[in-house]
């Protein structure tokens, strides 16, 4: 059975489209395009939203992001362990018979998320909040009055 890529939410009057499926709907004449067009035709007042984005996941964190997190929070032991893992050139043979590094990026991410996920998530949320914050004036500046001529 195929997974549903488009569905209608009656409560919010939205057509939900899976994020990975959305690019296929942009190809005029494709099956995905026709499906979305039919859904929009049936519900002309509905808005279209995507779902399925993994915004709360951190599977694509880079070494630079980890290093920045350690520097900002003063976690020298974590930075030292990260450096040690990156510089370690040990290899082993995996279950498929291929030689791979013991500390590949997947292992490093796994280690980081097992040890620092809670703090990192708070750090990312605070960065998002700071970038989304509307800066309001802190005080009212009095207008200068022109002297009477």
Rosetta constraint file for C-alpha pairs under 8 A:
AtomPair CA 5 CA 17 HARMONIC 5.95 0.50
AtomPair CA 5 CA 18 HARMONIC 5.30 0.50
AtomPair CA 5 CA 21 HARMONIC 6.49 0.50
AtomPair CA 6 CA 15 HARMONIC 7.01 0.50
AtomPair CA 6 CA 16 HARMONIC 5.63 0.50
AtomPair CA 6 CA 17 HARMONIC 4.62 0.50
AtomPair CA 6 CA 18 HARMONIC 6.47 0.50
AtomPair CA 6 CA 36 HARMONIC 7.39 0.50
AtomPair CA 7 CA 15 HARMONIC 5.91 0.50
AtomPair CA 7 CA 16 HARMONIC 5.32 0.50
AtomPair CA 7 CA 17 HARMONIC 6.78 0.50
AtomPair CA 8 CA 13 HARMONIC 7.33 0.50
AtomPair CA 8 CA 14 HARMONIC 5.98 0.50
AtomPair CA 8 CA 15 HARMONIC 4.57 0.50
AtomPair CA 8 CA 16 HARMONIC 5.99 0.50
AtomPair CA 9 CA 13 HARMONIC 5.61 0.50
AtomPair CA 9 CA 14 HARMONIC 5.29 0.50
AtomPair CA 9 CA 15 HARMONIC 6.24 0.50
AtomPair CA 9 CA 16 HARMONIC 7.07 0.50
AtomPair CA 10 CA 14 HARMONIC 6.91 0.50
AtomPair CA 13 CA 45 HARMONIC 7.57 0.50
AtomPair CA 13 CA 46 HARMONIC 5.05 0.50
AtomPair CA 13 CA 47 HARMONIC 6.81 0.50
AtomPair CA 14 CA 46 HARMONIC 4.86 0.50
AtomPair CA 14 CA 47 HARMONIC 4.76 0.50
AtomPair CA 14 CA 48 HARMONIC 5.62 0.50
AtomPair CA 14 CA 49 HARMONIC 6.69 0.50
AtomPair CA 15 CA 39 HARMONIC 7.43 0.50
AtomPair CA 15 CA 40 HARMONIC 7.68 0.50
AtomPair CA 15 CA 46 HARMONIC 6.35 0.50
AtomPair CA 15 CA 47 HARMONIC 6.05 0.50
AtomPair CA 15 CA 48 HARMONIC 4.72 0.50
AtomPair CA 15 CA 49 HARMONIC 6.18 0.50
AtomPair CA 16 CA 48 HARMONIC 5.98 0.50
AtomPair CA 16 CA 49 HARMONIC 5.00 0.50
AtomPair CA 16 CA 50 HARMONIC 5.47 0.50
AtomPair CA 16 CA 51 HARMONIC 6.35 0.50
AtomPair CA 17 CA 21 HARMONIC 6.85 0.50
AtomPair CA 17 CA 22 HARMONIC 6.34 0.50
AtomPair CA 17 CA 48 HARMONIC 7.17 0.50
AtomPair CA 17 CA 49 HARMONIC 6.12 0.50
AtomPair CA 17 CA 50 HARMONIC 4.69 0.50
AtomPair CA 17 CA 51 HARMONIC 6.07 0.50
AtomPair CA 18 CA 22 HARMONIC 6.31 0.50
AtomPair CA 18 CA 50 HARMONIC 5.47 0.50
AtomPair CA 18 CA 51 HARMONIC 4.99 0.50
AtomPair CA 18 CA 52 HARMONIC 5.65 0.50
AtomPair CA 19 CA 23 HARMONIC 8.00 0.50
AtomPair CA 19 CA 50 HARMONIC 5.24 0.50
AtomPair CA 19 CA 51 HARMONIC 5.61 0.50
AtomPair CA 19 CA 52 HARMONIC 5.71 0.50
AtomPair CA 19 CA 53 HARMONIC 6.03 0.50
AtomPair CA 20 CA 52 HARMONIC 7.82 0.50
AtomPair CA 21 CA 25 HARMONIC 6.91 0.50
AtomPair CA 21 CA 32 HARMONIC 7.92 0.50
AtomPair CA 22 CA 26 HARMONIC 6.96 0.50
AtomPair CA 22 CA 50 HARMONIC 7.60 0.50
AtomPair CA 23 CA 27 HARMONIC 7.44 0.50
AtomPair CA 24 CA 30 HARMONIC 7.39 0.50
AtomPair CA 24 CA 32 HARMONIC 5.91 0.50
AtomPair CA 24 CA 33 HARMONIC 6.98 0.50
AtomPair CA 25 CA 30 HARMONIC 7.05 0.50
AtomPair CA 25 CA 31 HARMONIC 7.83 0.50
AtomPair CA 25 CA 32 HARMONIC 4.71 0.50
AtomPair CA 25 CA 33 HARMONIC 4.10 0.50
AtomPair CA 25 CA 34 HARMONIC 7.78 0.50
AtomPair CA 25 CA 36 HARMONIC 6.80 0.50
AtomPair CA 26 CA 33 HARMONIC 6.23 0.50
AtomPair CA 27 CA 32 HARMONIC 7.94 0.50
AtomPair CA 27 CA 33 HARMONIC 6.27 0.50
AtomPair CA 28 CA 33 HARMONIC 5.97 0.50
AtomPair CA 28 CA 34 HARMONIC 7.96 0.50
AtomPair CA 29 CA 33 HARMONIC 6.11 0.50
AtomPair CA 29 CA 34 HARMONIC 6.46 0.50
AtomPair CA 30 CA 34 HARMONIC 6.29 0.50
AtomPair CA 31 CA 35 HARMONIC 6.12 0.50
AtomPair CA 32 CA 36 HARMONIC 6.22 0.50
AtomPair CA 33 CA 37 HARMONIC 6.02 0.50
AtomPair CA 34 CA 38 HARMONIC 6.07 0.50
AtomPair CA 35 CA 39 HARMONIC 6.29 0.50
AtomPair CA 36 CA 40 HARMONIC 6.15 0.50
AtomPair CA 37 CA 41 HARMONIC 6.03 0.50
AtomPair CA 38 CA 42 HARMONIC 6.14 0.50
AtomPair CA 39 CA 43 HARMONIC 6.19 0.50
AtomPair CA 40 CA 44 HARMONIC 5.33 0.50
AtomPair CA 40 CA 46 HARMONIC 7.06 0.50
AtomPair CA 59 CA 109 HARMONIC 7.25 0.50
AtomPair CA 61 CA 65 HARMONIC 6.37 0.50
AtomPair CA 61 CA 66 HARMONIC 7.26 0.50
AtomPair CA 61 CA 109 HARMONIC 7.17 0.50
AtomPair CA 62 CA 66 HARMONIC 6.43 0.50
AtomPair CA 63 CA 67 HARMONIC 6.13 0.50
AtomPair CA 64 CA 68 HARMONIC 6.09 0.50
AtomPair CA 65 CA 69 HARMONIC 6.16 0.50
AtomPair CA 66 CA 70 HARMONIC 6.27 0.50
AtomPair CA 66 CA 112 HARMONIC 7.87 0.50
AtomPair CA 67 CA 71 HARMONIC 6.16 0.50
AtomPair CA 67 CA 79 HARMONIC 6.33 0.50
AtomPair CA 68 CA 72 HARMONIC 6.04 0.50
AtomPair CA 69 CA 73 HARMONIC 6.16 0.50
AtomPair CA 69 CA 120 HARMONIC 7.12 0.50
AtomPair CA 69 CA 123 HARMONIC 7.72 0.50
AtomPair CA 70 CA 74 HARMONIC 5.70 0.50
AtomPair CA 70 CA 75 HARMONIC 4.79 0.50
AtomPair CA 70 CA 76 HARMONIC 6.71 0.50
AtomPair CA 70 CA 78 HARMONIC 6.58 0.50
AtomPair CA 70 CA 79 HARMONIC 5.84 0.50
AtomPair CA 71 CA 75 HARMONIC 6.50 0.50
AtomPair CA 71 CA 76 HARMONIC 7.49 0.50
AtomPair CA 71 CA 79 HARMONIC 7.76 0.50
AtomPair CA 75 CA 79 HARMONIC 6.40 0.50
AtomPair CA 76 CA 80 HARMONIC 6.03 0.50
AtomPair CA 77 CA 81 HARMONIC 6.20 0.50
AtomPair CA 78 CA 82 HARMONIC 6.10 0.50
AtomPair CA 79 CA 83 HARMONIC 6.16 0.50
AtomPair CA 80 CA 84 HARMONIC 6.14 0.50
AtomPair CA 81 CA 85 HARMONIC 6.14 0.50
AtomPair CA 82 CA 86 HARMONIC 6.17 0.50
AtomPair CA 82 CA 108 HARMONIC 7.55 0.50
AtomPair CA 83 CA 87 HARMONIC 6.13 0.50
AtomPair CA 84 CA 88 HARMONIC 6.08 0.50
AtomPair CA 85 CA 103 HARMONIC 5.89 0.50
AtomPair CA 85 CA 108 HARMONIC 7.27 0.50
AtomPair CA 86 CA 103 HARMONIC 7.00 0.50
AtomPair CA 88 CA 103 HARMONIC 7.06 0.50
AtomPair CA 89 CA 101 HARMONIC 6.47 0.50
AtomPair CA 89 CA 102 HARMONIC 7.57 0.50
AtomPair CA 89 CA 103 HARMONIC 7.90 0.50
AtomPair CA 90 CA 101 HARMONIC 5.80 0.50
AtomPair CA 90 CA 102 HARMONIC 5.63 0.50
AtomPair CA 90 CA 103 HARMONIC 7.62 0.50
AtomPair CA 91 CA 99 HARMONIC 6.33 0.50
AtomPair CA 91 CA 100 HARMONIC 5.31 0.50
AtomPair CA 91 CA 101 HARMONIC 4.19 0.50
AtomPair CA 91 CA 102 HARMONIC 5.04 0.50
AtomPair CA 92 CA 99 HARMONIC 5.51 0.50
AtomPair CA 92 CA 100 HARMONIC 5.63 0.50
AtomPair CA 92 CA 101 HARMONIC 6.37 0.50
AtomPair CA 92 CA 102 HARMONIC 6.14 0.50
AtomPair CA 93 CA 97 HARMONIC 5.54 0.50
AtomPair CA 93 CA 98 HARMONIC 5.30 0.50
AtomPair CA 93 CA 99 HARMONIC 4.41 0.50
AtomPair CA 93 CA 100 HARMONIC 6.16 0.50
AtomPair CA 94 CA 98 HARMONIC 5.55 0.50
AtomPair CA 94 CA 99 HARMONIC 6.37 0.50
AtomPair CA 94 CA 100 HARMONIC 6.73 0.50
AtomPair CA 100 CA 104 HARMONIC 7.58 0.50
AtomPair CA 102 CA 107 HARMONIC 7.81 0.50
AtomPair CA 103 CA 107 HARMONIC 5.54 0.50
AtomPair CA 103 CA 108 HARMONIC 6.19 0.50
AtomPair CA 104 CA 108 HARMONIC 6.31 0.50
AtomPair CA 105 CA 109 HARMONIC 6.08 0.50
AtomPair CA 106 CA 110 HARMONIC 6.10 0.50
AtomPair CA 107 CA 111 HARMONIC 6.12 0.50
AtomPair CA 108 CA 112 HARMONIC 6.13 0.50
AtomPair CA 109 CA 113 HARMONIC 6.06 0.50
AtomPair CA 110 CA 114 HARMONIC 6.05 0.50
AtomPair CA 111 CA 115 HARMONIC 6.26 0.50
AtomPair CA 112 CA 116 HARMONIC 5.56 0.50
AtomPair CA 112 CA 117 HARMONIC 6.91 0.50
AtomPair CA 113 CA 117 HARMONIC 4.41 0.50
AtomPair CA 116 CA 120 HARMONIC 5.90 0.50
AtomPair CA 117 CA 121 HARMONIC 5.97 0.50
AtomPair CA 118 CA 122 HARMONIC 6.40 0.50
AtomPair CA 119 CA 123 HARMONIC 6.11 0.50
AtomPair CA 120 CA 124 HARMONIC 6.14 0.50
AtomPair CA 121 CA 125 HARMONIC 6.12 0.50
AtomPair CA 122 CA 126 HARMONIC 6.08 0.50
AtomPair CA 123 CA 127 HARMONIC 6.26 0.50
AtomPair CA 124 CA 128 HARMONIC 6.21 0.50
AtomPair CA 125 CA 129 HARMONIC 6.06 0.50
AtomPair CA 126 CA 130 HARMONIC 6.03 0.50
AtomPair CA 127 CA 131 HARMONIC 6.17 0.50
AtomPair CA 128 CA 132 HARMONIC 6.05 0.50
AtomPair CA 129 CA 133 HARMONIC 5.88 0.50
